[in-house]
Amino acid sequence: MTDVGIVGAGAGAAAAAFVVDGAVPDADVTVLEKSGGLCGRAATRRRNELTYDYGANYLKSDDDRVVELITETLDDEGLVDVTEPVYTFEADGVVSPGRDADGHKWSYRRGLTQIAKRLFGRTDATVHRRTRVETVRRIDSPGGGGGAADGGGDDGRWELGDADGETHGPFDVLLLNPPAPQTAKLLRTAEWDDPLRETLVKAVGGVEYGSVWTAVLRYPFALDVPYYALVNTDKEHAVGWIAREECKAGHVPEGETLLVVQANDAWSAARYDDDPAENVAALAEHAADIVGDERLADPAWTDHQGWRYALPEGGVDRGPVDSARDAGLYLLGDWVAGEGRLHAALANGLDVGERVAYGI
């Protein structure tokens, strides 16, 4: 039997676990997730008859393998198209139909977290939620590796220590799925006596991220506008994105509006720890100005979320990442793919899962 450990239950991790479970039937896959949810920044909440995707907004059809996975391999029940276009606005707030709307845009009636839930649900993986990994440890394994998915490297194995003092493992293969800064922190303190560790820490730690502070705003009326979302193209406005969740079937009661308003990186970083109520009020005012409807400044109900490590601003040096496979260590996520999009995380997870399973 091959023991596979995965830190983080994001979309990439779910895709990798799905591939490994299908290709290596005797693999024992264990996932440790610090939060109570699945799918990372592709996050969904359901409250007061509302369903809303408040992190990643939708899944794009930009990767053929991902499209096949979502529409054919997995059950497509509840999969919904977002058909309205994405319009643009600039620093002056003027809205224009200046963007072709990204091809297919998908969510689920129950939200984007369905992707990870359905992927993990098709495996025998054990998922431990609310389990924060704090220690990564390389240990000797005199008996050698664990078979088809042992990474083809030395005889070492991996252990993980969590915040409650529990030890998990040993694992023949370890996959790290947190955002690059959190992965770098784990590697920086890892008990792993190998020169590659420092090189890997430097490469992973060099991936820069943008923050996003999000306000969710509910209104008891429908908006009469022709678009699903607005994106700021010159990146000079405090708001980077406004989306209408009512454009996703099953998300919002008929006749109502639910806006997801995401601030840009500079605004989010500067006000990340400010009073949430003040941030929500400021973003509601911005939304009213941009959309051109003063009623939006006074939402009936609100929610909010900060994403300190929301969007990677580039990829990672793949040399050290690829070299780590010789030790049975794999890094995955949108930041490894070099694109902060849900389809990129899924595609990277499929790729990593295949490399683990087939030793390529």
ZIFEN-V588846 format. One record per backbone hydrogen bond with DSSP energy under -1.0 kcal/mol. NH is the residue of the N-H (numbers start at 1). CO is the residue of the C=O. E is the energy in kcal/mol with one decimal. If there is no record, write none. Layout:
[[NH	CO	E] [NH	CO	E]]
This chain:
[[4	28	-2.8] [5	173	-2.9] [6	30	-2.6] [7	175	-2.9] [8	32	-3.2] [14	10	-2.3] [15	11	-2.3] [16	12	-2.4] [17	13	-2.7] [18	14	-2.0] [19	15	-2.0] [20	16	-2.7] [21	17	-2.6] [22	18	-1.6] [23	19	-2.3] [24	20	-2.8] [27	24	-2.4] [28	2	-3.2] [30	4	-2.8] [31	126	-3.3] [32	6	-2.8] [33	128	-2.9] [39	9	-3.0] [42	39	-2.1] [43	41	-1.9] [45	52	-2.1] [47	50	-1.5] [50	47	-2.0] [51	251	-2.5] [52	45	-2.3] [54	43	-1.2] [56	41	-2.5] [59	106	-2.6] [61	104	-1.0] [67	63	-2.4] [68	64	-2.4] [69	65	-2.3] [70	66	-2.6] [71	67	-2.7] [72	68	-2.2] [73	68	-2.4] [74	69	-2.5] [79	76	-2.1] [80	107	-2.9] [82	105	-2.8] [87	229	-2.8] [88	96	-3.1] [89	231	-1.9] [93	90	-2.8] [96	88	-2.6] [98	96	-2.2] [102	100	-1.8] [106	59	-2.3] [107	80	-2.0] [109	78	-2.6] [111	108	-2.0] [114	111	-1.7] [115	112	-2.1] [117	113	-2.3] [118	114	-2.7] [119	115	-2.2] [120	116	-2.9] [121	117	-1.9] [122	119	-1.0] [123	120	-1.9] [126	29	-2.6] [128	31	-3.4] [130	35	-3.0] [131	33	-2.8] [134	161	-3.0] [135	161	-2.1] [137	159	-2.7] [138	191	-3.0] [139	157	-2.6] [144	141	-2.5] [150	147	-1.9] [157	139	-2.7] [158	171	-2.5] [159	137	-2.8] [160	168	-2.6] [161	135	-2.4] [162	166	-2.5] [163	132	-2.0] [165	162	-1.9] [168	160	-3.2] [171	158	-2.7] [172	3	-2.0] [173	3	-1.8] [174	328	-3.1] [175	5	-2.8] [176	330	-2.7] [177	7	-2.7] [183	179	-2.5] [184	180	-3.1] [185	181	-1.6] [186	182	-1.9] [187	183	-2.3] [188	184	-2.6] [189	185	-1.5] [191	136	-2.8] [192	190	-1.6] [194	192	-1.7] [197	194	-2.0] [199	195	-1.3] [200	196	-2.9] [201	197	-2.6] [202	198	-2.2] [203	199	-2.1] [204	200	-2.9] [205	201	-2.8] [207	204	-1.6] [210	311	-2.4] [212	307	-2.3] [214	305	-3.3] [215	261	-2.9] [216	303	-3.0] [217	259	-2.8] [218	301	-2.9] [219	257	-2.7] [225	223	-1.1] [228	85	-3.1] [229	85	-1.2] [230	242	-2.7] [231	87	-2.0] [232	240	-2.1] [233	89	-1.6] [240	262	-2.7] [241	262	-1.7] [242	230	-2.2] [243	260	-2.0] [244	228	-2.2] [245	258	-2.8] [247	244	-1.7] [248	245	-2.0] [251	248	-2.1] [256	253	-1.5] [257	219	-2.1] [259	217	-2.8] [260	243	-2.5] [261	215	-3.2] [262	241	-2.8] [263	213	-2.6] [264	238	-3.0] [268	264	-2.6] [269	265	-3.0] [270	266	-2.2] [271	267	-1.8] [274	271	-1.5] [279	275	-2.0] [280	276	-2.8] [281	277	-2.3] [282	278	-2.3] [283	279	-2.4] [284	280	-2.3] [285	281	-2.0] [286	282	-2.1] [287	283	-2.4] [288	284	-2.2] [289	285	-2.1] [290	286	-2.6] [291	287	-2.7] [292	288	-1.6] [293	288	-1.6] [296	293	-1.9] [297	294	-1.4] [298	295	-1.7] [300	218	-2.5] [301	218	-1.1] [303	216	-1.9] [305	214	-2.1] [307	212	-3.2] [310	210	-1.6] [311	210	-1.9] [313	208	-3.2] [322	318	-3.0] [323	319	-2.2] [324	320	-1.8] [325	322	-1.2] [326	323	-1.7] [327	324	-1.6] [328	325	-1.9] [329	324	-1.9] [330	174	-2.8] [332	176	-2.2] [337	333	-1.7] [338	334	-1.4] [339	334	-1.9] [341	339	-2.4] [345	341	-1.8] [346	342	-2.3] [347	343	-2.5] [348	344	-2.4] [349	345	-2.2] [350	346	-2.4] [351	347	-2.1] [352	348	-2.8] [353	349	-2.7] [354	350	-2.0] [355	351	-2.2] [356	352	-2.7] [357	353	-2.6] [358	354	-2.6] [359	355	-1.2]]
